[in-house]
Amino acid sequence: MIDIHSHILPGIDDGPETMDETLEMAWAYERAGFEAVIATPHHIPGTSWHVHPETIRRLVSHVNDTLVHEGIRLHLKPGMEIGLAPEVPRLLSEKGLLTLADSCYLLLESPFQRLPLNWEQTIFDLAAHGYRIVWAHPERCGQLQEEPELLNRILQLGGFLQVNWGSILEYNGSDVCAFAKQMIGQGRVHCMATDSHDALSRRPDNAVAGMRALEDMAGLETVDMLARENPGRILRSETLNNVAPAPGASRERSNGTRRFFQWKRR
Ligand SMILES: [Fe+2]
């Protein structure tokens, strides 16, 4: 398996602080059956969550050397989790951002409260420049929970959706879990990922319990598509496959719950 969303690099964002903690995460990945991980530190334009691409490439190379030395069969690739903002197309043209494993795919996250102004134009501009969008954990965005019809707009603009394994295990609350499962049942989700930050709670091997839950809910074919096939397609810059909607899944949902999340990491 391949994880396309991970904060495994040491000392760079809200992931592990030391190489020892990074190695603990790497062991957990190996035990869970992962062979490759895209390291995606946060980069949110206009905030202190800012990291240079070359810093990420150097760290990835250093961690990979350490993994070989420690006998851990896991390989890291460079990436970023980029905050959706109007300056993203410009920053990409200036080589200030990384795609996922140097593919055509970008991992974008929105604020947990409201989508940024002109977000549709930003997505449109990125698509016009040949980038494909993987939208990180849409289930955790309050506005998307309230206005799930916006998911159609994201998909129409060529975006793909990535849900966290922890979300379907209720690690982010029952509303988030219900919304995540609804999106999966509707066939709107393209990838699952760990979004792991440590070896304690937001750990890589949560994926194992997540896969059991997803298999119970949607079957082994869906698990294979969301956990293995589509993440592999991202590495090869191929178009992602849709999974079939569950029989009787409704296309819309609104729980009427207002949520007021700011940019926050947990
Ligand atoms: Fe993340």
py3Dmol code that shows the C-alpha trace and the ligand (Angstrom):
import py3Dmol

protein = """\
ATOM      1  CA  MET A   1       0.000   0.000   0.000  1.00  0.00           C
ATOM      2  CA  ILE A   2       0.906   3.610  -0.507  1.00  0.00           C
ATOM      3  CA  ASP A   3       0.011   6.452   1.848  1.00  0.00           C
ATOM      4  CA  ILE A   4      -0.407   9.772   0.018  1.00  0.00           C
ATOM      5  CA  HIS A   5      -0.829  11.950   3.121  1.00  0.00           C
ATOM      6  CA  SER A   6       1.584  11.760   6.045  1.00  0.00           C
ATOM      7  CA  HIS A   7       3.356  14.095   8.453  1.00  0.00           C
ATOM      8  CA  ILE A   8       6.228  11.654   9.038  1.00  0.00           C
ATOM      9  CA  LEU A   9       9.180  14.026   8.562  1.00  0.00           C
ATOM     10  CA  PRO A  10      10.876  15.069  11.810  1.00  0.00           C
ATOM     11  CA  GLY A  11      10.949  18.618  13.146  1.00  0.00           C
ATOM     12  CA  ILE A  12       9.169  20.322  10.276  1.00  0.00           C
ATOM     13  CA  ASP A  13       5.477  20.761  11.187  1.00  0.00           C
ATOM     14  CA  ASP A  14       3.121  19.274  13.801  1.00  0.00           C
ATOM     15  CA  GLY A  15       4.366  15.748  13.084  1.00  0.00           C
ATOM     16  CA  PRO A  16       7.210  13.999  14.967  1.00  0.00           C
ATOM     17  CA  GLU A  17       9.814  16.187  16.615  1.00  0.00           C
ATOM     18  CA  THR A  18      12.726  13.729  16.387  1.00  0.00           C
ATOM     19  CA  MET A  19      14.106  11.096  14.028  1.00  0.00           C
ATOM     20  CA  ASP A  20      13.377   8.438  16.673  1.00  0.00           C
ATOM     21  CA  GLU A  21       9.672   9.295  16.512  1.00  0.00           C
ATOM     22  CA  THR A  22       9.842   9.237  12.704  1.00  0.00           C
ATOM     23  CA  LEU A  23      11.352   5.741  12.895  1.00  0.00           C
ATOM     24  CA  GLU A  24       8.556   4.596  15.231  1.00  0.00           C
ATOM     25  CA  MET A  25       6.048   5.782  12.643  1.00  0.00           C
ATOM     26  CA  ALA A  26       8.033   4.014   9.910  1.00  0.00           C
ATOM     27  CA  TRP A  27       7.948   0.702  11.815  1.00  0.00           C
ATOM     28  CA  ALA A  28       4.189   1.122  12.229  1.00  0.00           C
ATOM     29  CA  TYR A  29       3.826   1.736   8.492  1.00  0.00           C
ATOM     30  CA  GLU A  30       5.847  -1.374   7.673  1.00  0.00           C
ATOM     31  CA  ARG A  31       3.850  -3.534  10.109  1.00  0.00           C
ATOM     32  CA  ALA A  32       0.602  -2.233   8.591  1.00  0.00           C
ATOM     33  CA  GLY A  33       1.734  -3.306   5.101  1.00  0.00           C
ATOM     34  CA  PHE A  34       2.761   0.007   3.525  1.00  0.00           C
ATOM     35  CA  GLU A  35       5.686   0.096   1.132  1.00  0.00           C
ATOM     36  CA  ALA A  36       5.713   3.775   0.207  1.00  0.00           C
ATOM     37  CA  VAL A  37       4.671   7.012   1.886  1.00  0.00           C
ATOM     38  CA  ILE A  38       4.442  10.501   0.460  1.00  0.00           C
ATOM     39  CA  ALA A  39       5.667  12.917   3.121  1.00  0.00           C
ATOM     40  CA  THR A  40       3.300  15.901   3.080  1.00  0.00           C
ATOM     41  CA  PRO A  41       4.276  18.608   5.586  1.00  0.00           C
ATOM     42  CA  HIS A  42       1.852  21.517   5.898  1.00  0.00           C
ATOM     43  CA  HIS A  43       2.465  24.552   3.719  1.00  0.00           C
ATOM     44  CA  ILE A  44      -0.207  27.209   4.145  1.00  0.00           C
ATOM     45  CA  PRO A  45       0.505  30.398   2.174  1.00  0.00           C
ATOM     46  CA  GLY A  46       0.462  33.555   4.274  1.00  0.00           C
ATOM     47  CA  THR A  47       0.970  31.728   7.581  1.00  0.00           C
ATOM     48  CA  SER A  48       3.937  30.449   9.593  1.00  0.00           C
ATOM     49  CA  TRP A  49       3.210  26.967   8.173  1.00  0.00           C
ATOM     50  CA  HIS A  50       5.770  27.489   5.482  1.00  0.00           C
ATOM     51  CA  VAL A  51       8.440  25.107   4.243  1.00  0.00           C
ATOM     52  CA  HIS A  52      10.805  25.218   1.275  1.00  0.00           C
ATOM     53  CA  PRO A  53      10.637  22.343  -1.259  1.00  0.00           C
ATOM     54  CA  GLU A  54      14.385  21.736  -1.058  1.00  0.00           C
ATOM     55  CA  THR A  55      14.135  21.346   2.728  1.00  0.00           C
ATOM     56  CA  ILE A  56      11.547  18.594   2.217  1.00  0.00           C
ATOM     57  CA  ARG A  57      13.626  16.861  -0.471  1.00  0.00           C
ATOM     58  CA  ARG A  58      16.727  16.885   1.748  1.00  0.00           C
ATOM     59  CA  LEU A  59      14.795  15.528   4.742  1.00  0.00           C
ATOM     60  CA  VAL A  60      13.137  12.806   2.661  1.00  0.00           C
ATOM     61  CA  SER A  61      16.541  11.708   1.389  1.00  0.00           C
ATOM     62  CA  HIS A  62      18.010  11.731   4.905  1.00  0.00           C
ATOM     63  CA  VAL A  63      15.077   9.710   6.325  1.00  0.00           C
ATOM     64  CA  ASN A  64      15.296   7.213   3.443  1.00  0.00           C
ATOM     65  CA  ASP A  65      19.016   6.675   4.173  1.00  0.00           C
ATOM     66  CA  THR A  66      18.154   6.116   7.848  1.00  0.00           C
ATOM     67  CA  LEU A  67      15.375   3.646   6.968  1.00  0.00           C
ATOM     68  CA  VAL A  68      17.836   1.575   4.930  1.00  0.00           C
ATOM     69  CA  HIS A  69      20.343   1.693   7.787  1.00  0.00           C
ATOM     70  CA  GLU A  70      17.657   0.535  10.265  1.00  0.00           C
ATOM     71  CA  GLY A  71      16.406  -2.231   7.973  1.00  0.00           C
ATOM     72  CA  ILE A  72      12.913  -0.734   7.635  1.00  0.00           C
ATOM     73  CA  ARG A  73      11.350  -1.599   4.298  1.00  0.00           C
ATOM     74  CA  LEU A  74       9.610   1.683   3.599  1.00  0.00           C
ATOM     75  CA  HIS A  75      10.391   4.375   1.063  1.00  0.00           C
ATOM     76  CA  LEU A  76       9.450   8.051   1.394  1.00  0.00           C
ATOM     77  CA  LYS A  77       8.660  10.375  -1.477  1.00  0.00           C
ATOM     78  CA  PRO A  78       8.438  14.183  -1.335  1.00  0.00           C
ATOM     79  CA  GLY A  79       5.169  16.094  -1.199  1.00  0.00           C
ATOM     80  CA  MET A  80       3.253  18.823   0.624  1.00  0.00           C
ATOM     81  CA  GLU A  81      -0.181  19.389   2.082  1.00  0.00           C
ATOM     82  CA  ILE A  82      -0.909  22.805   0.609  1.00  0.00           C
ATOM     83  CA  GLY A  83      -3.423  25.241   2.066  1.00  0.00           C
ATOM     84  CA  LEU A  84      -5.940  26.234  -0.616  1.00  0.00           C
ATOM     85  CA  ALA A  85      -5.281  29.924  -1.321  1.00  0.00           C
ATOM     86  CA  PRO A  86      -5.379  32.235  -4.368  1.00  0.00           C
ATOM     87  CA  GLU A  87      -1.570  32.426  -4.503  1.00  0.00           C
ATOM     88  CA  VAL A  88      -1.106  28.653  -4.987  1.00  0.00           C
ATOM     89  CA  PRO A  89      -0.916  28.831  -8.839  1.00  0.00           C
ATOM     90  CA  ARG A  90       1.710  31.602  -8.639  1.00  0.00           C
ATOM     91  CA  LEU A  91       3.745  29.749  -6.013  1.00  0.00           C
ATOM     92  CA  LEU A  92       3.710  26.639  -8.195  1.00  0.00           C
ATOM     93  CA  SER A  93       4.956  28.617 -11.209  1.00  0.00           C
ATOM     94  CA  GLU A  94       7.786  29.940  -9.016  1.00  0.00           C
ATOM     95  CA  LYS A  95       8.661  26.344  -7.982  1.00  0.00           C
ATOM     96  CA  GLY A  96       7.796  27.195  -4.381  1.00  0.00           C
ATOM     97  CA  LEU A  97       5.553  24.160  -3.842  1.00  0.00           C
ATOM     98  CA  LEU A  98       5.733  20.387  -4.313  1.00  0.00           C
ATOM     99  CA  THR A  99       3.249  18.095  -5.998  1.00  0.00           C
ATOM    100  CA  LEU A 100       2.681  14.562  -4.678  1.00  0.00           C
ATOM    101  CA  ALA A 101       5.825  12.541  -5.474  1.00  0.00           C
ATOM    102  CA  ASP A 102       6.552  14.860  -8.432  1.00  0.00           C
ATOM    103  CA  SER A 103       3.334  13.737 -10.152  1.00  0.00           C
ATOM    104  CA  CYS A 104       0.682  16.080 -11.589  1.00  0.00           C
ATOM    105  CA  TYR A 105      -1.346  15.748  -8.358  1.00  0.00           C
ATOM    106  CA  LEU A 106      -1.523  18.387  -5.617  1.00  0.00           C
ATOM    107  CA  LEU A 107      -2.726  17.624  -2.095  1.00  0.00           C
ATOM    108  CA  LEU A 108      -4.836  20.639  -1.052  1.00  0.00           C
ATOM    109  CA  GLU A 109      -6.470  21.264   2.307  1.00  0.00           C
ATOM    110  CA  SER A 110      -9.129  23.860   3.047  1.00  0.00           C
ATOM    111  CA  PRO A 111      -9.681  25.666   6.355  1.00  0.00           C
ATOM    112  CA  PHE A 112     -11.829  23.614   8.735  1.00  0.00           C
ATOM    113  CA  GLN A 113     -14.448  26.376   8.910  1.00  0.00           C
ATOM    114  CA  ARG A 114     -15.167  27.983   5.528  1.00  0.00           C
ATOM    115  CA  LEU A 115     -13.734  27.574   2.054  1.00  0.00           C
ATOM    116  CA  PRO A 116     -11.490  30.497   1.041  1.00  0.00           C
ATOM    117  CA  LEU A 117     -12.763  33.251  -1.254  1.00  0.00           C
ATOM    118  CA  ASN A 118     -12.469  32.476  -4.968  1.00  0.00           C
ATOM    119  CA  TRP A 119     -11.633  28.841  -4.268  1.00  0.00           C
ATOM    120  CA  GLU A 120     -13.371  27.749  -7.474  1.00  0.00           C
ATOM    121  CA  GLN A 121     -11.233  30.105  -9.571  1.00  0.00           C
ATOM    122  CA  THR A 122      -8.089  28.762  -7.892  1.00  0.00           C
ATOM    123  CA  ILE A 123      -9.055  25.158  -8.670  1.00  0.00           C
ATOM    124  CA  PHE A 124      -9.948  26.156 -12.226  1.00  0.00           C
ATOM    125  CA  ASP A 125      -6.580  27.906 -12.702  1.00  0.00           C
ATOM    126  CA  LEU A 126      -4.679  24.891 -11.375  1.00  0.00           C
ATOM    127  CA  ALA A 127      -6.562  22.531 -13.692  1.00  0.00           C
ATOM    128  CA  ALA A 128      -5.875  24.861 -16.629  1.00  0.00           C
ATOM    129  CA  HIS A 129      -2.151  24.520 -15.876  1.00  0.00           C
ATOM    130  CA  GLY A 130      -2.364  20.717 -15.940  1.00  0.00           C
ATOM    131  CA  TYR A 131      -2.506  20.045 -12.205  1.00  0.00           C
ATOM    132  CA  ARG A 132      -4.926  17.567 -10.685  1.00  0.00           C
ATOM    133  CA  ILE A 133      -6.327  18.204  -7.234  1.00  0.00           C
ATOM    134  CA  VAL A 134      -6.614  15.754  -4.346  1.00  0.00           C
ATOM    135  CA  TRP A 135      -8.781  17.458  -1.720  1.00  0.00           C
ATOM    136  CA  ALA A 136      -7.566  16.386   1.746  1.00  0.00           C
ATOM    137  CA  HIS A 137     -10.151  15.276   4.331  1.00  0.00           C
ATOM    138  CA  PRO A 138     -13.253  17.125   2.995  1.00  0.00           C
ATOM    139  CA  GLU A 139     -15.213  15.369   5.753  1.00  0.00           C
ATOM    140  CA  ARG A 140     -13.565  17.675   8.309  1.00  0.00           C
ATOM    141  CA  CYS A 141     -14.662  20.951   6.653  1.00  0.00           C
ATOM    142  CA  GLY A 142     -17.669  22.557   8.352  1.00  0.00           C
ATOM    143  CA  GLN A 143     -18.920  24.309   5.204  1.00  0.00           C
ATOM    144  CA  LEU A 144     -18.814  21.095   3.160  1.00  0.00           C
ATOM    145  CA  GLN A 145     -20.761  19.333   5.924  1.00  0.00           C
ATOM    146  CA  GLU A 146     -23.407  22.063   5.790  1.00  0.00           C
ATOM    147  CA  GLU A 147     -23.437  22.407   2.008  1.00  0.00           C
ATOM    148  CA  PRO A 148     -22.557  18.947   0.638  1.00  0.00           C
ATOM    149  CA  GLU A 149     -23.722  20.035  -2.820  1.00  0.00           C
ATOM    150  CA  LEU A 150     -20.369  21.886  -3.019  1.00  0.00           C
ATOM    151  CA  LEU A 151     -18.744  18.463  -3.367  1.00  0.00           C
ATOM    152  CA  ASN A 152     -20.360  18.256  -6.801  1.00  0.00           C
ATOM    153  CA  ARG A 153     -18.621  21.512  -7.758  1.00  0.00           C
ATOM    154  CA  ILE A 154     -15.241  20.195  -6.591  1.00  0.00           C
ATOM    155  CA  LEU A 155     -15.741  17.023  -8.618  1.00  0.00           C
ATOM    156  CA  GLN A 156     -16.987  18.961 -11.672  1.00  0.00           C
ATOM    157  CA  LEU A 157     -13.826  21.063 -11.549  1.00  0.00           C
ATOM    158  CA  GLY A 158     -11.797  17.850 -11.803  1.00  0.00           C
ATOM    159  CA  GLY A 159     -10.987  17.441  -8.112  1.00  0.00           C
ATOM    160  CA  PHE A 160     -10.605  14.121  -6.322  1.00  0.00           C
ATOM    161  CA  LEU A 161     -11.473  13.495  -2.667  1.00  0.00           C
ATOM    162  CA  GLN A 162      -9.270  11.919   0.045  1.00  0.00           C
ATOM    163  CA  VAL A 163     -10.794  10.805   3.348  1.00  0.00           C
ATOM    164  CA  ASN A 164      -8.768  10.003   6.490  1.00  0.00           C
ATOM    165  CA  TRP A 165      -8.854   6.446   7.850  1.00  0.00           C
ATOM    166  CA  GLY A 166      -9.345   7.931  11.322  1.00  0.00           C
ATOM    167  CA  SER A 167     -12.499   9.732  10.224  1.00  0.00           C
ATOM    168  CA  ILE A 168     -14.362   6.482   9.520  1.00  0.00           C
ATOM    169  CA  LEU A 169     -13.250   5.247  12.967  1.00  0.00           C
ATOM    170  CA  GLU A 170     -14.916   8.266  14.660  1.00  0.00           C
ATOM    171  CA  TYR A 171     -11.547   9.747  15.717  1.00  0.00           C
ATOM    172  CA  ASN A 172     -12.848  13.138  14.597  1.00  0.00           C
ATOM    173  CA  GLY A 173     -16.354  12.764  16.022  1.00  0.00           C
ATOM    174  CA  SER A 174     -19.580  11.118  14.939  1.00  0.00           C
ATOM    175  CA  ASP A 175     -20.677  13.882  12.522  1.00  0.00           C
ATOM    176  CA  VAL A 176     -17.383  13.705  10.639  1.00  0.00           C
ATOM    177  CA  CYS A 177     -17.620   9.907  10.581  1.00  0.00           C
ATOM    178  CA  ALA A 178     -21.172   9.977   9.238  1.00  0.00           C
ATOM    179  CA  PHE A 179     -20.250  12.491   6.530  1.00  0.00           C
ATOM    180  CA  ALA A 180     -17.159  10.480   5.524  1.00  0.00           C
ATOM    181  CA  LYS A 181     -19.175   7.287   5.250  1.00  0.00           C
ATOM    182  CA  GLN A 182     -21.892   9.085   3.295  1.00  0.00           C
ATOM    183  CA  MET A 183     -19.363  10.366   0.749  1.00  0.00           C
ATOM    184  CA  ILE A 184     -17.836   6.887   0.389  1.00  0.00           C
ATOM    185  CA  GLY A 185     -21.278   5.334  -0.014  1.00  0.00           C
ATOM    186  CA  GLN A 186     -22.079   7.869  -2.719  1.00  0.00           C
ATOM    187  CA  GLY A 187     -18.956   6.862  -4.657  1.00  0.00           C
ATOM    188  CA  ARG A 188     -17.463  10.341  -4.343  1.00  0.00           C
ATOM    189  CA  VAL A 189     -14.207   9.374  -2.570  1.00  0.00           C
ATOM    190  CA  HIS A 190     -11.077   8.385  -4.500  1.00  0.00           C
ATOM    191  CA  CYS A 191      -8.417   7.747  -1.844  1.00  0.00           C
ATOM    192  CA  MET A 192      -8.030   6.934   1.815  1.00  0.00           C
ATOM    193  CA  ALA A 193      -4.928   8.122   3.680  1.00  0.00           C
ATOM    194  CA  THR A 194      -3.620   8.113   7.228  1.00  0.00           C
ATOM    195  CA  ASP A 195      -2.813  11.846   7.691  1.00  0.00           C
ATOM    196  CA  SER A 196      -0.677  10.390  10.482  1.00  0.00           C
ATOM    197  CA  HIS A 197       1.255  12.727  12.779  1.00  0.00           C
ATOM    198  CA  ASP A 198       2.814  10.415  15.405  1.00  0.00           C
ATOM    199  CA  ALA A 199       3.067   6.829  16.652  1.00  0.00           C
ATOM    200  CA  LEU A 200       0.615   7.385  19.520  1.00  0.00           C
ATOM    201  CA  SER A 201      -2.875   8.495  18.473  1.00  0.00           C
ATOM    202  CA  ARG A 202      -2.783   9.761  14.892  1.00  0.00           C
ATOM    203  CA  ARG A 203      -0.664   6.759  13.942  1.00  0.00           C
ATOM    204  CA  PRO A 204      -0.053   5.074  10.574  1.00  0.00           C
ATOM    205  CA  ASP A 205      -1.421   1.677  11.559  1.00  0.00           C
ATOM    206  CA  ASN A 206      -4.868   3.143  12.238  1.00  0.00           C
ATOM    207  CA  ALA A 207      -5.210   2.232   8.577  1.00  0.00           C
ATOM    208  CA  VAL A 208      -5.527  -1.437   9.554  1.00  0.00           C
ATOM    209  CA  ALA A 209      -8.650  -0.883  11.655  1.00  0.00           C
ATOM    210  CA  GLY A 210      -9.867   1.564   9.006  1.00  0.00           C
ATOM    211  CA  MET A 211      -9.590  -1.059   6.285  1.00  0.00           C
ATOM    212  CA  ARG A 212     -11.599  -3.543   8.338  1.00  0.00           C
ATOM    213  CA  ALA A 213     -14.314  -0.919   8.857  1.00  0.00           C
ATOM    214  CA  LEU A 214     -14.301   0.027   5.168  1.00  0.00           C
ATOM    215  CA  GLU A 215     -14.474  -3.607   4.067  1.00  0.00           C
ATOM    216  CA  ASP A 216     -17.501  -4.170   6.338  1.00  0.00           C
ATOM    217  CA  MET A 217     -19.123  -1.074   4.927  1.00  0.00           C
ATOM    218  CA  ALA A 218     -18.255  -1.159   1.237  1.00  0.00           C
ATOM    219  CA  GLY A 219     -16.486  -4.426   0.401  1.00  0.00           C
ATOM    220  CA  LEU A 220     -12.961  -5.484  -0.481  1.00  0.00           C
ATOM    221  CA  GLU A 221     -13.013  -4.014  -4.001  1.00  0.00           C
ATOM    222  CA  THR A 222     -13.582  -0.538  -2.600  1.00  0.00           C
ATOM    223  CA  VAL A 223     -10.799  -1.023  -0.046  1.00  0.00           C
ATOM    224  CA  ASP A 224      -8.417  -2.047  -2.822  1.00  0.00           C
ATOM    225  CA  MET A 225      -9.375   0.913  -5.015  1.00  0.00           C
ATOM    226  CA  LEU A 226      -9.123   3.561  -2.282  1.00  0.00           C
ATOM    227  CA  ALA A 227      -6.085   2.177  -0.418  1.00  0.00           C
ATOM    228  CA  ARG A 228      -3.903   0.703  -3.167  1.00  0.00           C
ATOM    229  CA  GLU A 229      -5.029   1.200  -6.787  1.00  0.00           C
ATOM    230  CA  ASN A 230      -5.773   4.949  -6.799  1.00  0.00           C
ATOM    231  CA  PRO A 231      -2.775   5.939  -4.632  1.00  0.00           C
ATOM    232  CA  GLY A 232      -0.608   4.017  -7.132  1.00  0.00           C
ATOM    233  CA  ARG A 233      -2.264   5.908  -9.966  1.00  0.00           C
ATOM    234  CA  ILE A 234      -1.299   9.174  -8.300  1.00  0.00           C
ATOM    235  CA  LEU A 235       2.369   8.146  -8.371  1.00  0.00           C
ATOM    236  CA  ARG A 236       2.025   7.470 -12.113  1.00  0.00           C
ATOM    237  CA  SER A 237       0.004  10.670 -12.826  1.00  0.00           C
ATOM    238  CA  GLU A 238      -2.892   8.543 -14.071  1.00  0.00           C
ATOM    239  CA  THR A 239      -6.563   9.474 -13.729  1.00  0.00           C
ATOM    240  CA  LEU A 240      -8.164   8.077 -10.578  1.00  0.00           C
ATOM    241  CA  ASN A 241     -11.019   5.589 -10.739  1.00  0.00           C
ATOM    242  CA  ASN A 242     -14.408   6.115  -9.158  1.00  0.00           C
ATOM    243  CA  VAL A 243     -15.916   3.454  -6.933  1.00  0.00           C
ATOM    244  CA  ALA A 244     -19.507   2.421  -7.462  1.00  0.00           C
ATOM    245  CA  PRO A 245     -22.068   4.095  -5.181  1.00  0.00           C
ATOM    246  CA  ALA A 246     -23.683   1.838  -2.617  1.00  0.00           C
ATOM    247  CA  PRO A 247     -27.217   0.775  -3.566  1.00  0.00           C
ATOM    248  CA  GLY A 248     -29.709   3.397  -2.415  1.00  0.00           C
ATOM    249  CA  ALA A 249     -27.076   5.991  -1.417  1.00  0.00           C
ATOM    250  CA  SER A 250     -28.625   9.461  -1.573  1.00  0.00           C
ATOM    251  CA  ARG A 251     -26.672  12.204  -3.301  1.00  0.00           C
ATOM    252  CA  GLU A 252     -27.335  14.972  -0.787  1.00  0.00           C
ATOM    253  CA  ARG A 253     -27.153  15.408   2.918  1.00  0.00           C
ATOM    254  CA  SER A 254     -27.356  18.344   5.259  1.00  0.00           C
ATOM    255  CA  ASN A 255     -27.160  17.975   9.021  1.00  0.00           C
ATOM    256  CA  GLY A 256     -27.755  21.676   9.690  1.00  0.00           C
ATOM    257  CA  THR A 257     -24.940  21.694  12.218  1.00  0.00           C
ATOM    258  CA  ARG A 258     -22.820  24.811  12.305  1.00  0.00           C
ATOM    259  CA  ARG A 259     -19.155  24.289  12.910  1.00  0.00           C
ATOM    260  CA  PHE A 260     -16.603  26.950  13.589  1.00  0.00           C
ATOM    261  CA  PHE A 261     -13.199  25.440  12.976  1.00  0.00           C
ATOM    262  CA  GLN A 262     -10.266  27.670  12.179  1.00  0.00           C
ATOM    263  CA  TRP A 263      -7.055  26.409  10.653  1.00  0.00           C
ATOM    264  CA  LYS A 264      -6.114  23.894  13.255  1.00  0.00           C
ATOM    265  CA  ARG A 265      -4.116  20.784  13.193  1.00  0.00           C
ATOM    266  CA  ARG A 266      -5.964  18.457  15.534  1.00  0.00           C
TER     267      ARG A 266
END
"""
ligand_1 = """\
1
LIG
Fe -2.433 16.463 6.987
"""
view = py3Dmol.view(width=600, height=400)
view.addModel(protein, "pdb")
view.setStyle({"model": 0}, {"cartoon": {"style": "trace"}})
view.addModel(ligand_1, "xyz")
view.setStyle({"model": 1}, {"stick": {}})
view.zoomTo()
view.show()
